[in-house]
Amino acid sequence: MTSLDATGPLWRILRARLTRRQFVAGTLGLAGAFALRNVALGQAPPPPEDTTKTPGQPAQLVGTRSPYEQAQRLKVGSQTWFAPLDRFYGSLTPSELHFMVAHAGIPSVDPATYKLLVHGMVERPRVFTLEDIKRFPSTTITCFIECAGNSANAWFRPLPSDTVQNVHGLTGACEWTGVPLSTLLAEVGPRKEATWLLAESQDAAVYARSIPIAKAWQDILVAYGQNGEALRPEQGYPIRLVVPGWEGSANVKWLRRIELSDRPFMTRDETAKYTDVMPGGKALQFTFQMGVKSLITWPSGGLRVPARGFWETSGLAWSGAGKIVRVDVSTDGGRTWGQAALQGPVLPRMHTRFRFPWTWDGSEAVLMSRATDDQGNVQPGLDALVRERGLDSLYHNNAIQAWKVDRNGDVFSTHGPFARVPVPGRAAGDLCWPGCVL
């Protein structure tokens, strides 16, 4: 089993001279040899399907995907939908395939009557309509949002049914448009003693989270747009918070109220949930920032490597602390590593696509990726994470994911070199830990 360094001169020459399709086609072996033989014998290969004799379909008012493209989210439980990460290209997540977590369904909010109350420790309490918010100077940011419960099942023993979607699919990266929360705060005049704010949803669960006001002054966005269009209902229409780099639960959807205070509000959603239980029973609270993380999305669990030869492995890396500067990939279970190529643009707190060339010789292989960000944070192995956090954690799992490729090319989740780490068991078929509420 051999691999090429994606940053080396040979790889750059090959990629410069051949397109990916040409390069892969040129390595598929027997099929290509037969095609050349047919040409040599004067036998032309069969032509592509001829669609020139029949007029095409008319365009629609709203564009749709090709019927040949079947990517869809995976529903787990009643209110959690996992994104098909293995079906994406580039770094952005299509709006209709972005993961979704709800706590009491999706409220129906009329934008014509929408109102946002900002009050508490402020000099000038105010109610903003949607029109008011859109009159302020807007800005657009690009960042990922990841549920704190993403990869929770990776704490447990791998199952044959594990895929990159049903284990790691609670993350997405989009372009978000709206007004900086700092703009609205300037309008109401926070008092100097105000250090926290409460962001409250208008869903039936009255979901609410406490957020340090310092983050609001830094980069929180009051968003009404996603990927160039209005927010979709499941993404918080008409207004939501986008909190770059912080756990998804802080990115409150269907925002209706912001209250300023001199202390956190200790809501149900930040005490009974979204805390990290540590060895000894203590729990860490307000662990907002998401760790540096990466995943190989192709090949990954449930997929198959079709044939021996050259393949380009690909995946996503991100960090809540900043920008991805390096991703290393191993195809032998961590014994050796090579540096992957990062696909631009590489932005802070954003999914970054990485690619790594791999020649599969038909033997068993274990594929892994390890990300590093510009703050010096390195993605940990599961063993290091368990030593730090114990066995009772459910949230904030950014451990290295390993995929085993068997001799048939079938791909399965594995703990790879971390297989001796003691981890909890789970029943076959489980897609979520017992009693989970994401």
C-alpha positions as CSV (number, residue, x, y, z in Angstrom):
1,M,0.0,0.0,0.0
2,T,1.6,3.3,-1.1
3,S,0.6,6.9,-1.1
4,L,1.7,10.2,-2.7
5,D,2.3,13.3,-0.7
6,A,-0.3,15.8,-1.8
7,T,2.1,18.7,-1.4
8,G,5.0,17.0,-3.3
9,P,6.2,18.0,-6.8
10,L,5.0,14.7,-8.5
11,W,1.5,15.3,-7.2
12,R,1.5,18.9,-8.4
13,I,2.7,17.9,-11.8
14,L,0.1,15.2,-12.2
15,R,-2.7,17.4,-11.1
16,A,-1.5,20.2,-13.4
17,R,-1.4,18.0,-16.5
18,L,-4.5,15.9,-16.0
19,T,-8.0,16.6,-14.8
20,R,-9.2,14.4,-11.9
21,R,-11.5,12.5,-14.2
22,Q,-8.7,11.8,-16.7
23,F,-6.3,10.9,-13.9
24,V,-8.7,8.4,-12.3
25,A,-9.8,7.0,-15.7
26,G,-6.2,6.5,-16.6
27,T,-5.5,4.3,-13.5
28,L,-8.6,2.0,-13.7
29,G,-6.5,-0.6,-15.6
30,L,-8.4,-3.3,-17.4
31,A,-11.3,-1.2,-18.6
32,G,-8.9,1.4,-20.1
33,A,-6.8,-1.3,-21.7
34,F,-9.8,-2.8,-23.5
35,A,-10.7,0.7,-24.7
36,L,-7.3,1.3,-26.2
37,R,-7.4,-2.2,-27.8
38,N,-10.7,-1.4,-29.5
39,V,-9.3,1.8,-30.8
40,A,-6.2,0.0,-32.1
41,L,-8.4,-2.5,-33.9
42,G,-10.5,0.3,-35.4
43,Q,-13.5,-0.3,-33.2
44,A,-14.8,3.0,-31.9
45,P,-16.0,3.0,-28.3
46,P,-19.8,3.3,-28.0
47,P,-21.0,6.9,-28.2
48,P,-22.6,8.7,-25.3
49,E,-26.4,8.7,-25.0
50,D,-27.8,11.0,-27.7
51,T,-30.2,13.5,-26.2
52,T,-30.1,15.9,-29.2
53,K,-33.2,14.5,-31.0
54,T,-35.8,15.4,-28.3
55,P,-36.5,18.9,-26.9
56,G,-35.6,19.3,-23.3
57,Q,-37.9,20.1,-20.4
58,P,-38.8,23.7,-19.7
59,A,-37.3,25.5,-16.7
60,Q,-39.3,26.0,-13.5
61,L,-39.9,29.0,-11.4
62,V,-37.8,27.4,-8.6
63,G,-34.9,25.3,-9.6
64,T,-34.7,21.7,-8.5
65,R,-31.9,19.1,-8.4
66,S,-31.5,16.5,-11.1
67,P,-33.6,13.4,-10.4
68,Y,-30.4,11.4,-10.6
69,E,-29.0,13.2,-7.5
70,Q,-30.5,11.6,-4.4
71,A,-28.6,13.1,-1.5
72,Q,-30.9,13.7,1.5
73,R,-30.7,14.2,5.2
74,L,-31.1,11.3,7.6
75,K,-33.9,11.6,10.3
76,V,-32.9,10.3,13.7
77,G,-35.6,10.4,16.4
78,S,-38.3,13.0,15.8
79,Q,-36.4,16.3,15.6
80,T,-32.8,15.6,14.4
81,W,-31.7,15.5,10.8
82,F,-28.1,14.5,9.8
83,A,-26.4,16.0,6.7
84,P,-25.0,13.7,4.0
85,L,-21.4,14.9,4.3
86,D,-20.1,12.3,1.9
87,R,-22.3,13.7,-0.9
88,F,-20.9,17.3,-0.8
89,Y,-18.4,19.0,-3.0
90,G,-16.2,21.9,-1.8
91,S,-16.7,23.4,1.6
92,L,-20.3,24.9,1.6
93,T,-23.4,23.0,2.7
94,P,-26.5,23.3,0.5
95,S,-29.3,25.0,2.5
96,E,-31.8,22.2,2.0
97,L,-29.3,19.6,3.2
98,H,-27.9,21.5,6.3
99,F,-28.3,19.5,9.5
100,M,-31.3,20.4,11.6
101,V,-32.0,20.0,15.3
102,A,-35.3,21.2,16.9
103,H,-36.6,20.9,20.4
104,A,-40.4,21.4,19.8
105,G,-40.9,21.4,16.1
106,I,-40.5,24.3,13.6
107,P,-42.6,27.4,14.5
108,S,-44.4,29.2,11.7
109,V,-43.4,32.9,12.0
110,D,-45.0,35.6,9.8
111,P,-42.3,38.1,8.8
112,A,-44.8,40.9,8.6
113,T,-45.6,40.6,12.3
114,Y,-42.2,39.5,13.5
115,K,-40.7,41.4,16.5
116,L,-37.4,41.1,18.4
117,L,-37.3,42.5,22.0
118,V,-33.9,43.6,23.4
119,H,-34.1,44.6,27.0
120,G,-32.8,44.0,30.5
121,M,-29.7,45.9,31.7
122,V,-29.9,48.5,28.9
123,E,-30.6,52.2,28.8
124,R,-33.1,52.1,25.9
125,P,-35.1,48.9,25.7
126,R,-36.4,48.4,22.1
127,V,-38.5,46.2,19.9
128,F,-37.2,45.7,16.4
129,T,-39.3,44.6,13.5
130,L,-37.8,42.5,10.6
131,E,-37.9,45.7,8.5
132,D,-36.0,47.6,11.2
133,I,-33.3,45.0,11.3
134,K,-32.9,44.9,7.5
135,R,-32.5,48.7,7.4
136,F,-29.2,48.5,9.3
137,P,-26.0,48.0,7.4
138,S,-25.7,44.3,6.6
139,T,-22.7,42.0,6.5
140,T,-22.0,38.5,5.3
141,I,-19.9,35.9,7.0
142,T,-19.0,32.3,6.1
143,C,-18.7,29.9,9.0
144,F,-19.5,26.4,10.2
145,I,-22.2,25.5,12.8
146,E,-21.7,22.2,14.6
147,C,-24.0,20.6,17.1
148,A,-22.2,19.9,20.4
149,G,-23.7,16.4,20.2
150,N,-22.1,15.8,16.8
151,S,-20.0,12.6,16.7
152,A,-21.5,11.5,20.1
153,N,-21.7,7.9,18.8
154,A,-18.0,8.0,18.1
155,W,-17.5,7.7,21.8
156,F,-19.0,4.2,21.6
157,R,-17.9,0.9,20.0
158,P,-18.2,1.2,16.2
159,L,-21.1,-0.6,14.5
160,P,-21.2,-1.9,10.9
161,S,-23.9,0.6,10.2
162,D,-21.8,3.6,11.1
163,T,-21.4,6.2,8.3
164,V,-20.0,9.7,8.2
165,Q,-23.6,10.9,8.0
166,N,-25.2,9.1,10.9
167,V,-22.3,9.6,13.2
168,H,-20.8,13.0,12.1
169,G,-23.5,14.7,10.1
170,L,-24.5,17.4,12.6
171,T,-22.3,20.0,11.0
172,G,-22.8,22.5,8.2
173,A,-21.0,25.5,6.7
174,C,-22.8,28.3,5.0
175,E,-22.7,31.9,4.0
176,W,-24.8,33.9,6.5
177,T,-26.1,37.5,5.9
178,G,-27.6,39.8,8.6
179,V,-26.7,42.6,11.0
180,P,-24.0,42.3,13.7
181,L,-25.5,41.9,17.1
182,S,-23.2,44.7,18.2
183,T,-25.2,47.1,16.0
184,L,-28.4,46.3,17.9
185,L,-26.7,46.5,21.2
186,A,-25.4,50.0,20.4
187,E,-29.0,51.0,19.7
188,V,-30.2,50.0,23.2
189,G,-27.1,51.0,25.2
190,P,-26.0,48.2,27.5
191,R,-25.1,49.2,31.0
192,K,-21.5,48.7,32.1
193,E,-22.5,45.9,34.5
194,A,-24.1,43.8,31.7
195,T,-21.8,40.9,31.0
196,W,-24.2,38.2,29.8
197,L,-27.2,38.0,27.4
198,L,-30.0,35.6,27.1
199,A,-31.0,34.6,23.6
200,E,-34.5,33.1,23.6
201,S,-36.3,31.3,20.8
202,Q,-40.0,31.5,20.0
203,D,-40.4,27.7,19.5
204,A,-42.8,25.8,21.8
205,A,-39.9,24.7,24.0
206,V,-39.0,28.4,24.7
207,Y,-35.4,27.3,24.1
208,A,-32.9,29.7,25.6
209,R,-29.1,30.0,26.1
210,S,-26.8,32.4,28.0
211,I,-23.9,34.0,26.0
212,P,-21.2,36.2,27.3
213,I,-21.7,39.7,25.9
214,A,-18.1,40.0,24.9
215,K,-18.8,37.5,22.1
216,A,-21.6,39.7,20.9
217,W,-19.3,42.6,20.5
218,Q,-16.9,40.4,18.7
219,D,-18.7,38.6,15.9
220,I,-22.2,37.4,16.6
221,L,-24.6,37.9,13.6
222,V,-28.3,38.4,13.7
223,A,-29.0,36.6,10.5
224,Y,-31.8,36.6,8.1
225,G,-30.1,35.1,5.0
226,Q,-28.4,31.8,4.2
227,N,-26.5,31.1,1.0
228,G,-28.0,34.0,-0.7
229,E,-31.6,33.5,0.2
230,A,-33.9,34.0,3.2
231,L,-33.3,31.5,6.0
232,R,-35.3,28.3,5.6
233,P,-37.9,27.6,8.2
234,E,-35.9,24.8,9.8
235,Q,-32.9,27.1,10.0
236,G,-34.7,29.7,12.1
237,Y,-36.7,31.8,9.7
238,P,-37.0,34.8,9.8
239,I,-34.2,35.6,12.3
240,R,-31.6,33.5,14.1
241,L,-28.2,34.0,15.8
242,V,-25.0,32.9,14.1
243,V,-22.2,32.5,16.7
244,P,-19.0,31.7,14.7
245,G,-16.9,28.8,16.1
246,W,-19.3,28.1,19.0
247,E,-21.4,25.0,19.6
248,G,-24.7,24.9,17.6
249,S,-26.8,25.3,20.7
250,A,-25.7,28.9,21.1
251,N,-26.8,29.7,17.6
252,V,-30.4,30.2,18.7
253,K,-33.0,29.9,15.9
254,W,-36.4,31.7,15.6
255,L,-35.0,34.5,17.9
256,R,-37.6,36.5,19.7
257,R,-35.9,38.0,22.8
258,I,-32.5,39.2,24.0
259,E,-32.1,40.1,27.6
260,L,-28.9,41.6,29.1
261,S,-27.8,40.7,32.7
262,D,-24.7,40.7,34.9
263,R,-24.7,36.9,35.2
264,P,-25.7,33.8,33.2
265,F,-29.4,32.8,33.3
266,M,-28.8,29.1,34.1
267,T,-31.6,27.9,31.8
268,R,-32.7,24.3,31.5
269,D,-30.9,24.1,28.1
270,E,-27.5,24.9,29.7
271,T,-27.8,23.0,32.9
272,A,-29.7,19.7,32.2
273,K,-28.0,19.6,28.7
274,Y,-25.0,20.8,26.9
275,T,-22.6,20.2,29.8
276,D,-19.5,18.0,29.8
277,V,-19.4,15.4,32.5
278,M,-15.8,14.9,33.7
279,P,-14.2,12.1,35.7
280,G,-15.4,12.3,39.3
281,G,-18.9,13.5,38.3
282,K,-18.2,17.2,38.0
283,A,-19.6,18.9,34.8
284,L,-18.0,21.7,32.8
285,Q,-20.5,24.3,31.8
286,F,-20.4,26.9,29.0
287,T,-17.7,25.1,27.0
288,F,-18.8,27.0,23.9
289,Q,-15.9,26.7,21.5
290,M,-15.8,23.7,19.2
291,G,-12.4,21.9,18.9
292,V,-10.2,21.4,15.9
293,K,-11.6,18.5,13.9
294,S,-11.4,16.7,10.6
295,L,-13.1,13.8,8.8
296,I,-12.4,11.8,5.7
297,T,-15.7,11.8,3.9
298,W,-14.5,9.6,0.9
299,P,-14.0,6.8,1.3
300,S,-16.0,6.5,4.6
301,G,-18.3,4.1,6.4
302,G,-20.9,2.3,4.2
303,L,-19.1,3.1,1.0
304,R,-16.9,1.0,-1.2
305,V,-13.6,1.6,-3.0
306,P,-14.5,0.2,-6.4
307,A,-11.1,-1.0,-7.6
308,R,-7.4,-1.1,-6.9
309,G,-5.3,1.8,-8.0
310,F,-5.1,5.5,-7.6
311,W,-7.9,7.3,-5.7
312,E,-8.2,10.7,-4.2
313,T,-9.3,10.7,-0.6
314,S,-11.2,13.8,0.5
315,G,-12.7,15.3,3.6
316,L,-13.5,18.3,5.7
317,A,-11.6,20.0,8.5
318,W,-12.6,22.9,10.8
319,S,-11.9,24.6,14.1
320,G,-13.8,26.9,16.4
321,A,-10.6,28.6,17.4
322,G,-9.5,29.8,14.0
323,K,-8.2,28.7,10.6
324,I,-7.1,25.2,9.5
325,V,-3.4,25.3,8.5
326,R,-2.6,21.6,8.0
327,V,-4.3,18.3,7.7
328,D,-2.3,15.1,7.8
329,V,-3.6,11.8,6.5
330,S,-2.6,8.2,7.3
331,T,-3.6,5.2,5.2
332,D,-1.9,2.6,7.6
333,G,-3.6,3.3,10.9
334,G,-1.4,6.1,12.0
335,R,2.0,4.4,11.5
336,T,2.9,7.0,8.8
337,W,1.4,10.3,7.8
338,G,1.4,12.6,4.8
339,Q,0.3,16.2,4.4
340,A,-2.9,16.7,2.5
341,A,-3.6,19.6,0.1
342,L,-6.1,22.2,1.4
343,Q,-8.6,23.5,-1.1
344,G,-9.1,27.3,-0.9
345,P,-10.5,29.5,0.2
346,V,-9.2,28.5,3.7
347,L,-11.2,30.7,6.1
348,P,-11.3,30.9,9.9
349,R,-14.1,29.0,11.7
350,M,-15.1,27.4,8.4
351,H,-15.1,24.0,6.8
352,T,-12.0,23.5,4.7
353,R,-11.9,20.8,2.0
354,F,-8.7,18.7,2.0
355,R,-7.5,16.1,-0.5
356,F,-4.9,13.3,-0.4
357,P,-3.7,10.9,-3.1
358,W,-3.8,7.2,-2.3
359,T,-2.9,4.1,-4.3
360,W,-4.8,1.2,-2.9
361,D,-3.2,-2.2,-3.5
362,G,-6.1,-4.3,-2.4
363,S,-4.9,-5.0,1.1
364,E,-6.6,-3.9,4.3
365,A,-6.1,-0.2,5.1
366,V,-7.1,2.1,7.9
367,L,-7.6,5.8,6.8
368,M,-7.4,8.6,9.3
369,S,-7.0,12.4,9.2
370,R,-5.6,14.8,11.8
371,A,-6.1,18.6,11.6
372,T,-4.1,21.5,13.0
373,D,-5.3,25.1,13.3
374,D,-3.5,28.4,13.4
375,Q,-3.7,28.5,17.2
376,G,-1.5,25.4,17.4
377,N,-4.4,23.1,18.4
378,V,-4.0,19.5,17.1
379,Q,-6.9,17.1,16.7
380,P,-6.6,14.5,19.5
381,G,-6.9,10.7,19.2
382,L,-9.7,9.0,21.1
383,D,-7.2,7.8,23.7
384,A,-6.1,11.3,24.6
385,L,-9.7,12.5,24.7
386,V,-10.7,9.7,27.1
387,R,-7.7,10.4,29.4
388,E,-8.8,14.0,29.6
389,R,-12.6,13.7,29.7
390,G,-13.3,10.1,31.0
391,L,-16.1,7.9,29.7
392,D,-19.2,9.9,30.7
393,S,-18.9,12.6,28.0
394,L,-21.4,12.9,25.2
395,Y,-20.6,16.3,23.8
396,H,-17.7,18.0,22.0
397,N,-16.1,14.8,20.5
398,N,-13.4,16.0,18.1
399,A,-11.3,12.8,18.2
400,I,-9.7,11.4,15.1
401,Q,-12.1,9.2,13.1
402,A,-10.7,6.0,11.5
403,W,-12.2,4.1,8.5
404,K,-11.2,0.5,7.8
405,V,-11.1,-0.6,4.1
406,D,-11.3,-4.4,3.8
407,R,-9.9,-6.5,1.0
408,N,-13.3,-6.2,-0.9
409,G,-13.1,-2.4,-0.7
410,D,-15.9,-2.1,1.8
411,V,-15.4,0.7,4.3
412,F,-16.3,0.4,8.0
413,S,-15.9,2.6,11.1
414,T,-13.2,1.5,13.4
415,H,-11.3,2.8,16.4
416,G,-8.2,1.7,14.6
417,P,-5.1,2.3,16.8
418,F,-7.4,3.4,19.6
419,A,-9.2,0.1,19.7
420,R,-7.9,-0.7,23.2
421,V,-9.4,2.4,24.7
422,P,-12.2,1.4,27.1
423,V,-15.4,2.9,25.6
424,P,-19.1,2.3,26.5
425,G,-21.0,-0.3,24.5
426,R,-24.3,0.3,22.6
427,A,-27.0,-1.9,21.2
428,A,-26.8,-2.9,17.5
429,G,-28.8,-0.5,15.4
430,D,-28.5,2.5,17.8
431,L,-27.9,5.7,15.9
432,C,-28.0,7.9,19.0
433,W,-27.0,7.3,22.6
434,P,-29.7,6.3,25.0
435,G,-32.0,9.1,26.0
436,C,-30.1,11.7,23.9
437,V,-31.6,15.1,23.3
438,L,-29.5,17.0,20.8
